[in-house]
Structure formats: C-alpha cells, structure tokens
C-alpha cells in the first residue's frame, strides 16, 4: 500500500472511529432501537467500509457504502438542525450570533460527514489507479 493511500485509509478509519465514539455517547445502543441505529451506521463505516477499502477488488463497494453512509448522515443531521431550530433546542439566537448558532447546531458534524465522503472518494481513486510494481 502506497504511503498516500495508507494515510488516507488511516484518516478514514480515524473519522469513522470518532463518529462511533460520538454516536455511542449521544445514542447508547442499549437504550432502544432508535438509539441502536445511531451507533450502528458509524460502526458499519468503521468496520465494513474500512475493510472494503483495503483491496482494489472491493474498493468500489467501499466507495458506495461510504458515500451512502455519508449522505445518510448529512441528511439526518441536517434534518436535526432544522427540527432543532424550529423547536428551540439551540439556545443561541441565529440573528444575535449566527456563528455561535452554527457551532451549537449539528453543522460541524455535517461538515465532518462531508469530509469523510471526500476522503473516501480520493482513497477510491488512489486505490484503483495503483499500479502493480511486479
């Protein structure tokens, strides 16, 4: 595995591990089915996607699953931003301090999911373009 590919793979694993730990704290799986799914999807990113990106043959499946999970997370967390804004869960006023409002919403987590998607895309491109040296 080329150094650039290994570094991107480690970045992918680190982001997935961070997502699992964050979701486990926010959605403990033993609190019910709804909480279970919040931790299950990042765990699939960590275990399944990371394993699929190790091989050139399965990298396309890694890209597909990674993209699905990233977009699913982006959609779900953006929905939570909208619901939180409408229900007053974000205690800062958007008009009073828009930057703080964004930081207290799920927006930073959405940006991490976007970064995860792009890391997966570049990792896939490096994996399929890898030339055999023998």
C-alpha positions as CSV (number, residue, x, y, z in Angstrom):
1,X,0.0,0.0,0.0
2,X,1.5,3.4,-1.0
3,X,2.1,5.9,1.8
4,X,-0.6,8.3,0.5
5,X,-3.2,5.6,0.3
6,X,-2.2,4.4,3.8
7,X,-2.5,7.9,5.2
8,X,-6.0,8.4,3.6
9,X,-7.1,5.0,4.8
10,X,-6.0,5.9,8.4
11,X,-7.8,9.2,8.1
12,X,-10.9,7.3,7.0
13,X,-10.6,4.9,10.0
14,X,-9.9,7.8,12.4
15,X,-13.0,9.7,11.3
16,X,-15.2,6.6,11.5
17,X,-13.8,5.8,15.0
18,X,-14.6,9.4,16.1
19,X,-18.1,9.0,14.7
20,X,-18.6,5.7,16.5
21,X,-17.5,7.2,19.8
22,X,-19.5,10.4,19.4
23,X,-22.7,8.5,18.4
24,X,-22.2,5.9,21.2
25,X,-22.2,8.8,23.8
26,X,-25.2,10.5,22.2
27,X,-27.1,7.4,21.3
28,X,-26.2,4.5,23.6
29,X,-27.4,1.4,21.8
30,X,-28.8,-0.3,24.9
31,X,-31.4,2.5,25.2
32,X,-33.6,1.1,22.5
33,X,-33.9,0.6,18.7
34,X,-33.8,4.3,17.8
35,X,-30.5,4.7,19.7
36,X,-29.1,1.4,18.3
37,X,-29.3,2.7,14.7
38,X,-27.5,5.9,15.6
39,X,-24.4,3.9,16.6
40,X,-24.8,1.0,14.1
41,X,-24.3,3.1,11.0
42,X,-21.0,4.7,12.1
43,X,-19.9,1.2,13.3
44,X,-20.5,-0.1,9.8
45,X,-18.4,2.7,8.5
46,X,-15.6,1.8,10.8
47,X,-15.7,-2.0,10.2
48,X,-17.2,-2.6,6.8
49,X,-16.0,0.4,4.8
50,X,-12.5,0.3,6.2
51,X,-12.2,-3.3,5.3
52,X,-13.5,-2.8,1.8
53,X,-11.0,-0.1,1.0
54,X,-8.1,-2.4,1.7
55,X,-8.5,-4.3,-1.6
56,X,-8.6,-2.9,-5.1
57,X,-11.3,-5.5,-5.9
58,X,-13.7,-4.3,-3.2
59,X,-12.8,-0.6,-3.2
60,X,-15.8,0.2,-5.4
61,X,-18.1,-1.3,-2.7
62,X,-16.2,0.7,0.0
63,X,-16.9,3.9,-2.0
64,X,-20.6,3.0,-2.4
65,X,-21.1,2.2,1.2
66,X,-19.0,5.2,2.4
67,X,-21.0,7.5,0.1
68,X,-24.3,6.1,1.2
69,X,-23.4,6.4,4.9
70,X,-22.0,10.0,4.5
71,X,-25.1,11.2,2.6
72,X,-27.4,9.5,5.0
73,X,-25.6,11.2,7.9
74,X,-25.7,14.5,6.2
75,X,-29.4,14.3,5.5
76,X,-30.3,13.1,9.0
77,X,-28.1,15.7,10.8
78,X,-29.4,18.5,8.6
79,X,-32.9,17.4,9.4
80,X,-31.9,17.6,13.1
81,X,-30.6,21.2,12.5
82,X,-34.0,22.2,11.1
83,X,-36.0,20.4,13.8
84,X,-33.8,21.8,16.5
85,X,-34.1,25.4,15.1
86,X,-37.9,25.1,14.9
87,X,-38.3,23.5,18.4
88,X,-35.8,25.9,20.1
89,X,-33.3,23.3,21.0
90,X,-30.5,25.6,20.0
91,X,-30.3,28.2,22.8
92,X,-28.5,30.9,20.9
93,X,-30.4,33.2,18.6
94,X,-29.4,32.9,14.9
95,X,-29.9,36.6,14.4
96,X,-28.0,37.6,17.6
97,X,-24.9,35.4,17.0
98,X,-25.0,33.3,13.7
99,X,-21.6,31.8,14.1
100,X,-22.3,30.5,17.6
101,X,-25.7,29.3,16.4
102,X,-24.0,27.2,13.7
103,X,-21.4,25.9,16.2
104,X,-24.2,24.8,18.6
105,X,-26.2,23.0,15.8
106,X,-25.2,19.8,14.1
107,X,-23.4,21.8,11.4
108,X,-19.8,20.9,12.5
109,X,-20.8,17.2,12.4
110,X,-22.3,17.6,8.9
111,X,-19.0,19.1,7.8
112,X,-17.2,16.0,9.2
113,X,-19.5,13.8,7.2
114,X,-18.8,15.8,4.0
115,X,-15.0,15.5,4.7
116,X,-15.5,11.7,5.2
117,X,-17.2,11.5,1.8
118,X,-14.3,13.3,0.1
119,X,-11.6,11.3,1.8
120,X,-13.4,8.2,0.7
121,X,-13.6,9.5,-2.9
122,X,-9.9,10.3,-3.1
123,X,-9.0,7.0,-1.4
124,X,-11.0,5.1,-4.0
125,X,-9.3,7.0,-6.9
126,X,-5.9,6.2,-5.4
127,X,-6.8,2.6,-4.9
128,X,-8.0,1.9,-8.4
129,X,-5.1,3.8,-10.0
130,X,-2.5,1.9,-8.1
131,X,0.0,0.2,-10.5
132,X,1.5,-3.2,-9.8
133,X,5.2,-3.0,-9.5
134,X,5.9,-6.6,-10.4
